[in-house]
Amino acid sequence: MTETDRERHGRAREASQIYDRIQDHPGEQARRRWNTLEMVHTALNINEHSLLRYVDFNGPDAEQKVARLAQPDGARGGMGEFWLTAFLLLANYTSMNATLIDHCRALMSKYKDTEFALQDEQRRAPLVTAPVGRFIKDLRNVIVHQSAPPLEFEVRVQDGHLTRSAKLNSAAMLTNERFTAGAKEYLSGKESIVITEAVTEYAALREDYYGWLFDQFEDVHEAELTELDQLRQEYLRVSGLDGGGLEPVHFARMTNRAGNDVGAVVVTDVRVLDDEDPDHRDDGSRAGESP
């Protein structure tokens, strides 16, 4: 039996209501929070990759690159530009690291006094207590609130290849009161901190923890996700998007001038026209239809 316009309108309204229930569902809200954390984690990895690739360079054309590094500080490709770029990447990396920590803390606040929270505290302990982690956290505070870090560079030429690396002067940082006892434990006994070594050491601890954490989402929210999946399947069935034979219905969210959601308006006829379709006419109608 052919569906009437009234029935299609009713189905579209029902689909809109199910859509609202999906958006408000605890499982969907949890998924958004976890997706945000994963996004921040990915952004940190991108920052980290950019930093490591820039400060630890090994490539050909050594004579040309050495000549550029020897240019005055203001010259393009000179040591001044190298220092500025390394500083920028280091500042981005340490700041994004702090952002990830804060976002993770906000996420885990939703699970206070749960068995999952206890497991998380145990798994996170090596990351939190590691001296290298304290150092990177304190380095961010120095960069943001006090001064540029004591960056040093080492450039070597061998067999036509140029190798450069960036370091941080340990002695200068040990006298800085903004570095806590945990950070100074990491600095102690080292003439300098090779940036790539510190970042790589911390990354191993971080990825071990976050790899475990992201694997917990579906187990922690199993019941909510099962219910959410049932709602999604119901939405697809009612809206006709499951291929079950019903004609798809569409709706659009509407807002008032204040930007508040005032519900859904049903779109009764959605048509995608292909310019290469021989039945498609310039006036927007199809062959056999009146314009």
N, C-alpha and C positions, 0 to 999 in steps of 0.2 A: 504494500500500500504506500502510495506517495505521501511523503511528509508535508504537512501544511506549513505555511509561514509561521502561524501561531506556535506550532509544535517546535519548529526550529528556534524561534525566539526563546521559548521555554527551555530548550536544551542549552542554548547559549548562556542564559542566565544561570542555569545550574552549573555549567562549566566554570563560569566566573566565580561562583560561590566556592566551588572545589578549589579553584586556583587560589583564592584568598586563604582557605584553610591550609593549603600547602605552604604558602608564604609564612603563615603564623605558626606552623607546626614546630615543636621543639627540635625535631630531627633536622628540619631545614635550617633553623636558626643555628644549631650546633655546626652543621656543615659549613655555613657561611663563616663562622668564627674560625674553624679549622682551615678553611680555604685561605682566609686572610693570613693566618700564620704561615702557611706554606708559601704564599706569595712573598712575604717578607723574607722568609728563608731563602727563596730563589734569588731575590734581589741581593741579599748578602753574598751568595755564591758568585753572582755576576761581578759584584764589586771586588770580591776576593780574587777572582780570575784576572780581572783587569790589573789589579795591583801587582800580583805575582809576575804577570807577563811583562809588565813595564820595568819593574825595578831589578829583575833578574834577566838580563839580556845576553844572548850569545849569537853573533851573526857575522857575516862576511863584510867586506869593504871596510876593514878596520881603519885604514889611513884616513879615508874620507870622514868616518864617524868621529875619530879622535880629533880631526881638524875642526869639526863642528863643535865638539865639546869644549875646545880651547877658545872658542869665540867669547867676546865680552858677555857679561851677564845678560844684557838686554837683547842680544842677538838671537835670532831664531835657531834652535838646535844647540845653543850654548848651554853651559852648565847651569846657568840661571833658570832656563826653561826646564831643564831636566829636574832641578830641585823643586820648582813650583809644581810640576806635574806629579812628581812623587808625593809631595805634601798633600796635594788635592786628593789623590787616590787613597792615601793613608787616612786622611780625615774622613772621607766617604766610608771607607771600610770600618773604621772604629765606631763611627756614628751608627751605621747600619747594624753593627753587632749589638750595640746597646739597644737599638730599636727592637731587634729580635728578642732580646732578653725581656724587655718590657711587655711585648705582645704575648710572649709565652706565659709570663706571670699573670697577665690579665686573663688569658684563657684558662689557666689552671685554677684561678680563683672561683670558677664555676663548679669545681669539683671538691671544694673544701670538705674535710672530714669524711672522705670516701676511701675505699680500698685502693682505688686508682691513684688518688693523691699520695697515699703512702708509697705505692710502687714508684710513682714518678719521683718522689723525693729521694728515694734510694738510687734510682738510675741517674738522676741529675747530679748527685753528690760529687762524682769525680770531675765533672765539668766545672762546678761551682768552686771547688776547693783547689783546683790546679793553679799553681803559681803563675803559669803562663796566661791563664784566663784573667787573673787579677791584674796582671801587667797590662794586657790589652784594654781592660776596662778602665784602668787608671790613665793609660795613655790617651784615651778618648777624652777624659776629664781635663787633662793638661791641655790638649789641643783646643777644646771648646772654651775653657774658662781661663787659661793662663797664657800660653805662648806656643810657638811652633816647636816641634820636637828637635832634638839635636841630631839632625840627619847628617850622615857622612856617606861618601861614595867611593867605591873602589873600581878602577878601570884597568883592565889588563889586555894586552895584545899578544897573541900567539898564533903563528902560522896563518897570518892574514885575517884572523878572527878577533873581534873585539868582545870582551866579556865585561859586563858592568854589574855591580850589585850595590844595594843600599843597606846601610847599617844605622844603628842608633847608638850614640855614645853612652855607655853604662855609667861611667863616673859622673857625668852631668846629671843623669836621672836619679842616681842614688842620693844626691844632695837636695833633691826637690821634695818638699814636704807633702806634695800632693800624691806621691806614690806611697801606697800603704805598705804595711809589713809583708803582706803576701806578695806584692809586686816586687819589693826589694829582695825578697828571697829568690825570685827568679833572676834578678839582675846581679845578685852577689856572685863574685868569682868570675864574671864575664867582662872582658875588656870592651866588647861591643855586642849588640844584639843584631844578628842578621835578620832582616825583616822576613825574608822568605822562610827561614827556619822557624821563627816564632809563629807566623801565620799558619804554616803547615802543621806544626805541632798542635796548635789549638783547634784547627779544622778537624783533625782526626778525632779528638775528644767530642767536639760539637756534633759531628755527623754520626758518631756512635749513639749519642743520646737522641738526636732528632729522628734518626732512622727508626729507633725503637718507638719513639713517641707517635709518629705518624702512623705506625702499624697498629696502634691501639684504638683508633677512631671507631672502626666498625664493631669491635668487640664492646667498647664502652657504651655505644649507642645502638646496640643490636635491635632492641625492642622498638625504639623510636624509628629507626631506619626501615624496619619491616613494615610498620604502619604507614610510614611516609611512602614507601614503594607502592603499597596498596592504593593510597590516595592518588598517586601519579597514574597508575593503571586505570583507575576510575575516571580520572580527568581525560585520559586519552580515549576511553570508550565513549564517554558522554559527548565530547567535542568532535567525535568522528575521526580522530587522528590515528586510530589503531588499525585502520584497514579492515574494519569489521563490516563495512557495507553502508554505514550511515554517511550522509554527506557532511563533510567538515563544516563546522560553524566557527565563527570568529567573533571576538569581542575586543574592545580597546578600553584601557583604563582612562578615566576622565578625572580632571582636577579642576577646582574652582580657581578664582583669581588669587586666593591666598596660598595656592599650591597644595591644598588638601584633597585627598582622594575622595571622590564622591560616588564611586561605583563604576560600573561598566556600561558601555553602550554597545549594543549588538551590531555587528557588521554583517548584513544579510547577503551581500554578493561580492565576493573577492575573486577577481579574475586576473590572471597573469597572461598577458598577450605576448606572443613571440613574433618579432618582426619578420621572421622567415616563414611563419605559418601562412600558407596560401589562402586560408580562410579569413585572415586578419585584414581588416579594411582601415583606411586612414581615419575614418570618423569614429573609430573605437568599437564599432559593431562587428559582428561576424556574418559570414555569408548566410543568407536565409533569415537574418534578423533586420528589423527596421532600425535605422540609426537613432 
